[in-house]
Amino acid sequence: MYKKIMDKKKENIYEFYEKNISPLTPSIVDNINRSLITYKENDMKMAIMIAVNSNIRTWKYISAVLHRIDKEGGVNKNGNGTYRQDIFADRSDEYLRKYLKNQHRN
C-alpha cells in the first residue's frame, strides 16, 4: 500500500523542473528529453535539487551537475554515497607510499 501512495506522489521530471526551477520552455523540454536518454530520472532530480540548494537555477548548471554525477559513478555506487564524493580519494595510499619512500631517501 505504501508503494502505491509513493507512486501517486511521484512527479515526472517536467513537473519537478517546473516546480523547482522555472516554467518550461520548448528549449528546456528539448534539453530534458535529450538528457533523459543519457541520465536516470532520479539523477536528474538530484541535479535539480542541487541547483535549487545552490540558488543557481539554470539548465547549464543542472547539466554540469549531471555530468559530474555521471563522472563520479552516480549517487549510490561507490564512496560515501554523496553527489560530491572525492573521485581522487582512492589515491591517498599511493601518495602516502611515495611520501614515505621519499622520506627514506633523505
Backbone atoms as SQL, in Angstrom:
CREATE TABLE atoms (id INTEGER PRIMARY KEY, chain TEXT, resi INTEGER, resn TEXT, atom TEXT, x REAL, y REAL, z REAL);
INSERT INTO atoms VALUES
  (1, 'A', 1, 'MET', 'N', 0.820, -1.195, 0.000),
  (2, 'A', 1, 'MET', 'CA', 0.000, 0.000, 0.000),
  (3, 'A', 1, 'MET', 'C', 0.868, 1.264, 0.000),
  (4, 'A', 2, 'TYR', 'N', 1.934, 1.245, 0.804),
  (5, 'A', 2, 'TYR', 'CA', 2.829, 2.400, 0.856),
  (6, 'A', 2, 'TYR', 'C', 3.408, 2.702, -0.515),
  (7, 'A', 3, 'LYS', 'N', 3.754, 1.634, -1.262),
  (8, 'A', 3, 'LYS', 'CA', 4.322, 1.826, -2.596),
  (9, 'A', 3, 'LYS', 'C', 3.320, 2.528, -3.517),
  (10, 'A', 4, 'LYS', 'N', 2.048, 2.155, -3.418),
  (11, 'A', 4, 'LYS', 'CA', 1.026, 2.798, -4.251),
  (12, 'A', 4, 'LYS', 'C', 0.917, 4.282, -3.933),
  (13, 'A', 5, 'ILE', 'N', 0.993, 4.618, -2.657),
  (14, 'A', 5, 'ILE', 'CA', 0.928, 6.026, -2.258),
  (15, 'A', 5, 'ILE', 'C', 2.133, 6.775, -2.811),
  (16, 'A', 6, 'MET', 'N', 3.306, 6.171, -2.705),
  (17, 'A', 6, 'MET', 'CA', 4.519, 6.811, -3.213),
  (18, 'A', 6, 'MET', 'C', 4.458, 6.976, -4.727),
  (19, 'A', 7, 'ASP', 'N', 3.905, 5.985, -5.441),
  (20, 'A', 7, 'ASP', 'CA', 3.783, 6.090, -6.892),
  (21, 'A', 7, 'ASP', 'C', 2.876, 7.251, -7.282),
  (22, 'A', 8, 'LYS', 'N', 1.806, 7.451, -6.533),
  (23, 'A', 8, 'LYS', 'CA', 0.902, 8.556, -6.833),
  (24, 'A', 8, 'LYS', 'C', 1.588, 9.897, -6.602),
  (25, 'A', 9, 'LYS', 'N', 2.433, 9.956, -5.577),
  (26, 'A', 9, 'LYS', 'CA', 3.118, 11.205, -5.254),
  (27, 'A', 9, 'LYS', 'C', 4.301, 11.471, -6.179),
  (28, 'A', 10, 'LYS', 'N', 4.737, 10.447, -6.860),
  (29, 'A', 10, 'LYS', 'CA', 5.913, 10.596, -7.720),
  (30, 'A', 10, 'LYS', 'C', 5.595, 11.542, -8.877),
  (31, 'A', 11, 'GLU', 'N', 6.408, 12.560, -8.992),
  (32, 'A', 11, 'GLU', 'CA', 6.213, 13.528, -10.067),
  (33, 'A', 11, 'GLU', 'C', 7.101, 13.156, -11.242),
  (34, 'A', 12, 'ASN', 'N', 6.670, 13.529, -12.416),
  (35, 'A', 12, 'ASN', 'CA', 7.587, 13.326, -13.534),
  (36, 'A', 12, 'ASN', 'C', 8.596, 14.470, -13.546),
  (37, 'A', 13, 'ILE', 'N', 9.614, 14.310, -14.326),
  (38, 'A', 13, 'ILE', 'CA', 10.740, 15.243, -14.322),
  (39, 'A', 13, 'ILE', 'C', 10.325, 16.649, -14.783),
  (40, 'A', 14, 'TYR', 'N', 9.349, 16.718, -15.669),
  (41, 'A', 14, 'TYR', 'CA', 8.899, 18.022, -16.176),
  (42, 'A', 14, 'TYR', 'C', 8.197, 18.826, -15.079),
  (43, 'A', 15, 'GLU', 'N', 7.313, 18.161, -14.335),
  (44, 'A', 15, 'GLU', 'CA', 6.635, 18.827, -13.225),
  (45, 'A', 15, 'GLU', 'C', 7.644, 19.235, -12.150),
  (46, 'A', 16, 'PHE', 'N', 8.598, 18.358, -11.901),
  (47, 'A', 16, 'PHE', 'CA', 9.622, 18.618, -10.897),
  (48, 'A', 16, 'PHE', 'C', 10.448, 19.848, -11.283),
  (49, 'A', 17, 'TYR', 'N', 10.841, 19.930, -12.542),
  (50, 'A', 17, 'TYR', 'CA', 11.608, 21.085, -13.026),
  (51, 'A', 17, 'TYR', 'C', 10.778, 22.360, -12.878),
  (52, 'A', 18, 'GLU', 'N', 9.525, 22.286, -13.304),
  (53, 'A', 18, 'GLU', 'CA', 8.661, 23.468, -13.261),
  (54, 'A', 18, 'GLU', 'C', 8.427, 23.951, -11.832),
  (55, 'A', 19, 'LYS', 'N', 8.255, 23.030, -10.911),
  (56, 'A', 19, 'LYS', 'CA', 8.026, 23.390, -9.513),
  (57, 'A', 19, 'LYS', 'C', 9.250, 24.031, -8.873),
  (58, 'A', 20, 'ASN', 'N', 10.430, 23.559, -9.254),
  (59, 'A', 20, 'ASN', 'CA', 11.643, 23.966, -8.549),
  (60, 'A', 20, 'ASN', 'C', 12.504, 24.994, -9.271),
  (61, 'A', 21, 'ILE', 'N', 12.419, 25.062, -10.581),
  (62, 'A', 21, 'ILE', 'CA', 13.306, 25.956, -11.333),
  (63, 'A', 21, 'ILE', 'C', 12.521, 27.093, -11.983),
  (64, 'A', 22, 'SER', 'N', 11.760, 26.790, -13.012),
  (65, 'A', 22, 'SER', 'CA', 11.006, 27.818, -13.733),
  (66, 'A', 22, 'SER', 'C', 10.011, 27.142, -14.669),
  (67, 'A', 23, 'PRO', 'N', 9.093, 27.922, -15.243),
  (68, 'A', 23, 'PRO', 'CA', 8.188, 27.337, -16.235),
  (69, 'A', 23, 'PRO', 'C', 8.973, 26.747, -17.410),
  (70, 'A', 24, 'LEU', 'N', 8.414, 25.702, -17.988),
  (71, 'A', 24, 'LEU', 'CA', 9.078, 25.031, -19.109),
  (72, 'A', 24, 'LEU', 'C', 8.986, 25.858, -20.384),
  (73, 'A', 25, 'THR', 'N', 10.071, 25.857, -21.110),
  (74, 'A', 25, 'THR', 'CA', 10.106, 26.451, -22.446),
  (75, 'A', 25, 'THR', 'C', 10.410, 25.320, -23.424),
  (76, 'A', 26, 'PRO', 'N', 10.170, 25.522, -24.701),
  (77, 'A', 26, 'PRO', 'CA', 10.487, 24.459, -25.669),
  (78, 'A', 26, 'PRO', 'C', 11.951, 24.016, -25.625),
  (79, 'A', 27, 'SER', 'N', 12.867, 24.949, -25.415),
  (80, 'A', 27, 'SER', 'CA', 14.285, 24.558, -25.376),
  (81, 'A', 27, 'SER', 'C', 14.607, 23.748, -24.120),
  (82, 'A', 28, 'ILE', 'N', 13.985, 24.072, -22.996),
  (83, 'A', 28, 'ILE', 'CA', 14.204, 23.300, -21.766),
  (84, 'A', 28, 'ILE', 'C', 13.626, 21.900, -21.921),
  (85, 'A', 29, 'VAL', 'N', 12.444, 21.793, -22.507),
  (86, 'A', 29, 'VAL', 'CA', 11.849, 20.472, -22.753),
  (87, 'A', 29, 'VAL', 'C', 12.772, 19.645, -23.636),
  (88, 'A', 30, 'ASP', 'N', 13.337, 20.267, -24.646),
  (89, 'A', 30, 'ASP', 'CA', 14.278, 19.576, -25.529),
  (90, 'A', 30, 'ASP', 'C', 15.521, 19.130, -24.758),
  (91, 'A', 31, 'ASN', 'N', 16.051, 20.001, -23.912),
  (92, 'A', 31, 'ASN', 'CA', 17.216, 19.642, -23.090),
  (93, 'A', 31, 'ASN', 'C', 16.905, 18.484, -22.150),
  (94, 'A', 32, 'ILE', 'N', 15.742, 18.525, -21.524),
  (95, 'A', 32, 'ILE', 'CA', 15.339, 17.441, -20.623),
  (96, 'A', 32, 'ILE', 'C', 15.202, 16.139, -21.404),
  (97, 'A', 33, 'ASN', 'N', 14.552, 16.198, -22.562),
  (98, 'A', 33, 'ASN', 'CA', 14.378, 14.983, -23.373),
  (99, 'A', 33, 'ASN', 'C', 15.721, 14.380, -23.778),
  (100, 'A', 34, 'ARG', 'N', 16.658, 15.223, -24.188),
  (101, 'A', 34, 'ARG', 'CA', 17.987, 14.715, -24.572),
  (102, 'A', 34, 'ARG', 'C', 18.722, 14.142, -23.367),
  (103, 'A', 35, 'SER', 'N', 18.560, 14.762, -22.223),
  (104, 'A', 35, 'SER', 'CA', 19.232, 14.274, -21.016),
  (105, 'A', 35, 'SER', 'C', 18.645, 12.956, -20.527),
  (106, 'A', 36, 'LEU', 'N', 17.347, 12.769, -20.730),
  (107, 'A', 36, 'LEU', 'CA', 16.713, 11.515, -20.307),
  (108, 'A', 36, 'LEU', 'C', 17.261, 10.309, -21.064),
  (109, 'A', 37, 'ILE', 'N', 17.836, 10.540, -22.231),
  (110, 'A', 37, 'ILE', 'CA', 18.451, 9.453, -22.997),
  (111, 'A', 37, 'ILE', 'C', 19.717, 8.976, -22.293),
  (112, 'A', 38, 'THR', 'N', 20.440, 9.908, -21.690),
  (113, 'A', 38, 'THR', 'CA', 21.740, 9.606, -21.081),
  (114, 'A', 38, 'THR', 'C', 21.660, 9.334, -19.585),
  (115, 'A', 39, 'TYR', 'N', 20.831, 10.092, -18.869),
  (116, 'A', 39, 'TYR', 'CA', 20.819, 10.045, -17.408),
  (117, 'A', 39, 'TYR', 'C', 19.518, 9.465, -16.879),
  (118, 'A', 40, 'LYS', 'N', 19.592, 8.930, -15.653),
  (119, 'A', 40, 'LYS', 'CA', 18.399, 8.426, -14.977),
  (120, 'A', 40, 'LYS', 'C', 17.590, 9.608, -14.446),
  (121, 'A', 41, 'GLU', 'N', 16.293, 9.413, -14.368),
  (122, 'A', 41, 'GLU', 'CA', 15.418, 10.487, -13.894),
  (123, 'A', 41, 'GLU', 'C', 15.753, 10.889, -12.458),
  (124, 'A', 42, 'ASN', 'N', 16.104, 9.920, -11.619),
  (125, 'A', 42, 'ASN', 'CA', 16.467, 10.248, -10.231),
  (126, 'A', 42, 'ASN', 'C', 17.718, 11.112, -10.167),
  (127, 'A', 43, 'ASP', 'N', 18.691, 10.827, -11.035),
  (128, 'A', 43, 'ASP', 'CA', 19.895, 11.662, -11.079),
  (129, 'A', 43, 'ASP', 'C', 19.555, 13.074, -11.552),
  (130, 'A', 44, 'MET', 'N', 18.604, 13.173, -12.480),
  (131, 'A', 44, 'MET', 'CA', 18.192, 14.496, -12.955),
  (132, 'A', 44, 'MET', 'C', 17.499, 15.273, -11.838),
  (133, 'A', 45, 'LYS', 'N', 16.666, 14.591, -11.063),
  (134, 'A', 45, 'LYS', 'CA', 16.008, 15.256, -9.938),
  (135, 'A', 45, 'LYS', 'C', 17.032, 15.695, -8.896),
  (136, 'A', 46, 'MET', 'N', 18.033, 14.850, -8.667),
  (137, 'A', 46, 'MET', 'CA', 19.094, 15.210, -7.727),
  (138, 'A', 46, 'MET', 'C', 19.826, 16.462, -8.217),
  (139, 'A', 47, 'ALA', 'N', 20.131, 16.520, -9.503),
  (140, 'A', 47, 'ALA', 'CA', 20.823, 17.681, -10.070),
  (141, 'A', 47, 'ALA', 'C', 19.973, 18.944, -9.936),
  (142, 'A', 48, 'ILE', 'N', 18.680, 18.818, -10.132),
  (143, 'A', 48, 'ILE', 'CA', 17.778, 19.963, -9.973),
  (144, 'A', 48, 'ILE', 'C', 17.783, 20.435, -8.525),
  (145, 'A', 49, 'MET', 'N', 17.737, 19.496, -7.583),
  (146, 'A', 49, 'MET', 'CA', 17.740, 19.878, -6.174),
  (147, 'A', 49, 'MET', 'C', 19.071, 20.525, -5.771),
  (148, 'A', 50, 'ILE', 'N', 20.169, 20.039, -6.332),
  (149, 'A', 50, 'ILE', 'CA', 21.470, 20.657, -6.057),
  (150, 'A', 50, 'ILE', 'C', 21.479, 22.089, -6.582),
  (151, 'A', 51, 'ALA', 'N', 20.908, 22.298, -7.766),
  (152, 'A', 51, 'ALA', 'CA', 20.825, 23.645, -8.339),
  (153, 'A', 51, 'ALA', 'C', 19.974, 24.555, -7.458),
  (154, 'A', 52, 'VAL', 'N', 18.866, 24.037, -6.964),
  (155, 'A', 52, 'VAL', 'CA', 17.991, 24.824, -6.092),
  (156, 'A', 52, 'VAL', 'C', 18.727, 25.184, -4.806),
  (157, 'A', 53, 'ASN', 'N', 19.386, 24.198, -4.203),
  (158, 'A', 53, 'ASN', 'CA', 20.113, 24.452, -2.950),
  (159, 'A', 53, 'ASN', 'C', 21.273, 25.417, -3.148),
  (160, 'A', 54, 'SER', 'N', 21.844, 25.424, -4.338),
  (161, 'A', 54, 'SER', 'CA', 22.946, 26.345, -4.646),
  (162, 'A', 54, 'SER', 'C', 22.437, 27.696, -5.134),
  (163, 'A', 55, 'ASN', 'N', 21.125, 27.799, -5.332),
  (164, 'A', 55, 'ASN', 'CA', 20.476, 29.001, -5.852),
  (165, 'A', 55, 'ASN', 'C', 21.029, 29.396, -7.224),
  (166, 'A', 56, 'ILE', 'N', 21.320, 28.392, -8.042),
  (167, 'A', 56, 'ILE', 'CA', 21.767, 28.603, -9.423),
  (168, 'A', 56, 'ILE', 'C', 20.795, 27.826, -10.304),
  (169, 'A', 57, 'ARG', 'N', 19.756, 28.471, -10.723),
  (170, 'A', 57, 'ARG', 'CA', 18.661, 27.785, -11.411),
  (171, 'A', 57, 'ARG', 'C', 18.739, 27.955, -12.917),
  (172, 'A', 58, 'THR', 'N', 19.811, 27.423, -13.491),
  (173, 'A', 58, 'THR', 'CA', 19.970, 27.462, -14.944),
  (174, 'A', 58, 'THR', 'C', 20.167, 26.046, -15.457),
  (175, 'A', 59, 'TRP', 'N', 19.781, 25.823, -16.713),
  (176, 'A', 59, 'TRP', 'CA', 19.968, 24.498, -17.294),
  (177, 'A', 59, 'TRP', 'C', 21.452, 24.172, -17.421),
  (178, 'A', 60, 'LYS', 'N', 22.257, 25.167, -17.709),
  (179, 'A', 60, 'LYS', 'CA', 23.698, 24.938, -17.855),
  (180, 'A', 60, 'LYS', 'C', 24.285, 24.363, -16.563),
  (181, 'A', 61, 'TYR', 'N', 23.875, 24.892, -15.432),
  (182, 'A', 61, 'TYR', 'CA', 24.360, 24.392, -14.143),
  (183, 'A', 61, 'TYR', 'C', 23.842, 22.979, -13.890),
  (184, 'A', 62, 'ILE', 'N', 22.568, 22.750, -14.155),
  (185, 'A', 62, 'ILE', 'CA', 21.986, 21.414, -13.960),
  (186, 'A', 62, 'ILE', 'C', 22.713, 20.400, -14.830),
  (187, 'A', 63, 'SER', 'N', 22.999, 20.775, -16.058),
  (188, 'A', 63, 'SER', 'CA', 23.720, 19.895, -16.975),
  (189, 'A', 63, 'SER', 'C', 25.122, 19.574, -16.453),
  (190, 'A', 64, 'ALA', 'N', 25.795, 20.571, -15.897),
  (191, 'A', 64, 'ALA', 'CA', 27.135, 20.350, -15.338),
  (192, 'A', 64, 'ALA', 'C', 27.075, 19.413, -14.132),
  (193, 'A', 65, 'VAL', 'N', 26.060, 19.574, -13.299),
  (194, 'A', 65, 'VAL', 'CA', 25.894, 18.685, -12.146),
  (195, 'A', 65, 'VAL', 'C', 25.620, 17.258, -12.618),
  (196, 'A', 66, 'LEU', 'N', 24.777, 17.104, -13.629),
  (197, 'A', 66, 'LEU', 'CA', 24.506, 15.772, -14.194),
  (198, 'A', 66, 'LEU', 'C', 25.784, 15.124, -14.711),
  (199, 'A', 67, 'HIS', 'N', 26.588, 15.911, -15.395),
  (200, 'A', 67, 'HIS', 'CA', 27.855, 15.395, -15.918),
  (201, 'A', 67, 'HIS', 'C', 28.754, 14.939, -14.771),
  (202, 'A', 68, 'ARG', 'N', 28.783, 15.718, -13.710),
  (203, 'A', 68, 'ARG', 'CA', 29.618, 15.353, -12.560),
  (204, 'A', 68, 'ARG', 'C', 29.098, 14.096, -11.873),
  (205, 'A', 69, 'ILE', 'N', 27.794, 13.999, -11.690),
  (206, 'A', 69, 'ILE', 'CA', 27.216, 12.797, -11.089),
  (207, 'A', 69, 'ILE', 'C', 27.567, 11.580, -11.933),
  (208, 'A', 70, 'ASP', 'N', 27.459, 11.725, -13.249),
  (209, 'A', 70, 'ASP', 'CA', 27.780, 10.621, -14.154),
  (210, 'A', 70, 'ASP', 'C', 29.262, 10.264, -14.079),
  (211, 'A', 71, 'LYS', 'N', 30.112, 11.265, -14.028),
  (212, 'A', 71, 'LYS', 'CA', 31.559, 11.048, -13.974),
  (213, 'A', 71, 'LYS', 'C', 31.968, 10.348, -12.683),
  (214, 'A', 72, 'GLU', 'N', 31.289, 10.685, -11.593),
  (215, 'A', 72, 'GLU', 'CA', 31.616, 10.099, -10.299),
  (216, 'A', 72, 'GLU', 'C', 30.944, 8.751, -10.082),
  (217, 'A', 73, 'GLY', 'N', 30.195, 8.294, -11.052),
  (218, 'A', 73, 'GLY', 'CA', 29.585, 6.976, -10.933),
  (219, 'A', 73, 'GLY', 'C', 28.217, 6.963, -10.301),
  (220, 'A', 74, 'GLY', 'N', 27.533, 8.068, -10.318),
  (221, 'A', 74, 'GLY', 'CA', 26.195, 8.118, -9.753),
  (222, 'A', 74, 'GLY', 'C', 26.229, 8.429, -8.272),
  (223, 'A', 75, 'VAL', 'N', 25.067, 8.530, -7.703),
  (224, 'A', 75, 'VAL', 'CA', 24.964, 8.924, -6.309),
  (225, 'A', 75, 'VAL', 'C', 25.145, 7.738, -5.378),
  (226, 'A', 76, 'ASN', 'N', 24.688, 6.553, -5.761),
  (227, 'A', 76, 'ASN', 'CA', 24.669, 5.423, -4.842),
  (228, 'A', 76, 'ASN', 'C', 25.674, 4.328, -5.150),
  (229, 'A', 77, 'LYS', 'N', 26.621, 4.547, -6.017),
  (230, 'A', 77, 'LYS', 'CA', 27.520, 3.463, -6.412),
  (231, 'A', 77, 'LYS', 'C', 28.619, 3.210, -5.399),
  (232, 'A', 78, 'ASN', 'N', 29.629, 4.028, -5.380),
  (233, 'A', 78, 'ASN', 'CA', 30.776, 3.826, -4.502),
  (234, 'A', 78, 'ASN', 'C', 30.969, 5.035, -3.618),
  (235, 'A', 79, 'GLY', 'N', 31.926, 4.947, -2.750),
  (236, 'A', 79, 'GLY', 'CA', 32.238, 6.085, -1.903),
  (237, 'A', 79, 'GLY', 'C', 31.216, 6.242, -0.801),
  (238, 'A', 80, 'ASN', 'N', 31.019, 7.461, -0.377),
  (239, 'A', 80, 'ASN', 'CA', 30.130, 7.706, 0.748),
  (240, 'A', 80, 'ASN', 'C', 28.688, 7.958, 0.328),
  (241, 'A', 81, 'GLY', 'N', 28.382, 7.840, -0.952),
  (242, 'A', 81, 'GLY', 'CA', 27.012, 7.970, -1.417),
  (243, 'A', 81, 'GLY', 'C', 26.543, 9.387, -1.634),
  (244, 'A', 82, 'THR', 'N', 27.435, 10.347, -1.529),
  (245, 'A', 82, 'THR', 'CA', 27.041, 11.723, -1.762),
  (246, 'A', 82, 'THR', 'C', 27.381, 12.115, -3.187),
  (247, 'A', 83, 'TYR', 'N', 26.756, 13.149, -3.665),
  (248, 'A', 83, 'TYR', 'CA', 26.999, 13.575, -5.034),
  (249, 'A', 83, 'TYR', 'C', 28.344, 14.258, -5.176),
  (250, 'A', 84, 'ARG', 'N', 28.962, 14.661, -4.087),
  (251, 'A', 84, 'ARG', 'CA', 30.256, 15.341, -4.152),
  (252, 'A', 84, 'ARG', 'C', 31.388, 14.456, -3.637),
  (253, 'A', 85, 'GLN', 'N', 31.246, 13.161, -3.837),
  (254, 'A', 85, 'GLN', 'CA', 32.315, 12.292, -3.349),
  (255, 'A', 85, 'GLN', 'C', 33.610, 12.584, -4.085),
  (256, 'A', 86, 'ASP', 'N', 34.703, 12.413, -3.395),
  (257, 'A', 86, 'ASP', 'CA', 36.019, 12.736, -3.940),
  (258, 'A', 86, 'ASP', 'C', 36.466, 11.637, -4.887),
  (259, 'A', 87, 'ILE', 'N', 36.586, 11.953, -6.179),
  (260, 'A', 87, 'ILE', 'CA', 36.971, 10.931, -7.152),
  (261, 'A', 87, 'ILE', 'C', 38.441, 10.566, -7.030),
  (262, 'A', 88, 'PHE', 'N', 39.204, 11.348, -6.269),
  (263, 'A', 88, 'PHE', 'CA', 40.617, 11.050, -6.073),
  (264, 'A', 88, 'PHE', 'C', 40.882, 10.419, -4.708),
  (265, 'A', 89, 'ALA', 'N', 39.849, 10.089, -3.953),
  (266, 'A', 89, 'ALA', 'CA', 40.025, 9.563, -2.602),
  (267, 'A', 89, 'ALA', 'C', 40.830, 8.272, -2.592),
  (268, 'A', 90, 'ASP', 'N', 40.696, 7.452, -3.607),
  (269, 'A', 90, 'ASP', 'CA', 41.411, 6.182, -3.653),
  (270, 'A', 90, 'ASP', 'C', 42.906, 6.367, -3.847),
  (271, 'A', 91, 'ARG', 'N', 43.350, 7.542, -4.175),
  (272, 'A', 91, 'ARG', 'CA', 44.762, 7.787, -4.434),
  (273, 'A', 91, 'ARG', 'C', 45.560, 8.105, -3.170),
  (274, 'A', 92, 'SER', 'N', 44.928, 8.249, -2.034),
  (275, 'A', 92, 'SER', 'CA', 45.644, 8.652, -0.829),
  (276, 'A', 92, 'SER', 'C', 46.732, 7.653, -0.448),
  (277, 'A', 93, 'ASP', 'N', 46.489, 6.361, -0.587),
  (278, 'A', 93, 'ASP', 'CA', 47.504, 5.354, -0.273),
  (279, 'A', 93, 'ASP', 'C', 48.709, 5.485, -1.201),
  (280, 'A', 94, 'GLU', 'N', 48.433, 5.761, -2.457),
  (281, 'A', 94, 'GLU', 'CA', 49.509, 5.931, -3.436),
  (282, 'A', 94, 'GLU', 'C', 50.422, 7.096, -3.041),
  (283, 'A', 95, 'TYR', 'N', 49.844, 8.221, -2.650),
  (284, 'A', 95, 'TYR', 'CA', 50.640, 9.381, -2.256),
  (285, 'A', 95, 'TYR', 'C', 51.391, 9.133, -0.949),
  (286, 'A', 96, 'LEU', 'N', 50.770, 8.411, -0.041),
  (287, 'A', 96, 'LEU', 'CA', 51.439, 8.085, 1.212),
  (288, 'A', 96, 'LEU', 'C', 52.673, 7.220, 0.954),
  (289, 'A', 97, 'ARG', 'N', 52.552, 6.224, 0.084),
  (290, 'A', 97, 'ARG', 'CA', 53.703, 5.373, -0.253),
  (291, 'A', 97, 'ARG', 'C', 54.827, 6.208, -0.872),
  (292, 'A', 98, 'LYS', 'N', 54.486, 7.102, -1.790),
  (293, 'A', 98, 'LYS', 'CA', 55.501, 7.957, -2.414),
  (294, 'A', 98, 'LYS', 'C', 56.168, 8.852, -1.376),
  (295, 'A', 99, 'TYR', 'N', 55.369, 9.399, -0.486),
  (296, 'A', 99, 'TYR', 'CA', 55.908, 10.276, 0.555),
  (297, 'A', 99, 'TYR', 'C', 56.881, 9.515, 1.447),
  (298, 'A', 100, 'LEU', 'N', 56.453, 8.341, 1.913),
  (299, 'A', 100, 'LEU', 'CA', 57.316, 7.547, 2.787),
  (300, 'A', 100, 'LEU', 'C', 58.585, 7.104, 2.067),
  (301, 'A', 101, 'LYS', 'N', 58.459, 6.755, 0.804),
  (302, 'A', 101, 'LYS', 'CA', 59.622, 6.344, 0.014),
  (303, 'A', 101, 'LYS', 'C', 60.618, 7.497, -0.094),
  (304, 'A', 102, 'ASN', 'N', 60.132, 8.692, -0.348),
  (305, 'A', 102, 'ASN', 'CA', 60.998, 9.873, -0.451),
  (306, 'A', 102, 'ASN', 'C', 61.622, 10.234, 0.894),
  (307, 'A', 103, 'GLN', 'N', 60.926, 9.988, 1.989),
  (308, 'A', 103, 'GLN', 'CA', 61.462, 10.283, 3.316),
  (309, 'A', 103, 'GLN', 'C', 62.639, 9.375, 3.650),
  (310, 'A', 104, 'HIS', 'N', 62.569, 8.134, 3.187),
  (311, 'A', 104, 'HIS', 'CA', 63.642, 7.177, 3.469),
  (312, 'A', 104, 'HIS', 'C', 64.886, 7.467, 2.643),
  (313, 'A', 105, 'ARG', 'N', 64.751, 8.159, 1.541),
  (314, 'A', 105, 'ARG', 'CA', 65.902, 8.512, 0.701),
  (315, 'A', 105, 'ARG', 'C', 66.761, 9.573, 1.358),
  (316, 'A', 106, 'ASN', 'N', 66.129, 10.487, 2.085),
  (317, 'A', 106, 'ASN', 'CA', 66.857, 11.625, 2.681),
  (318, 'A', 106, 'ASN', 'C', 67.547, 11.262, 3.948);
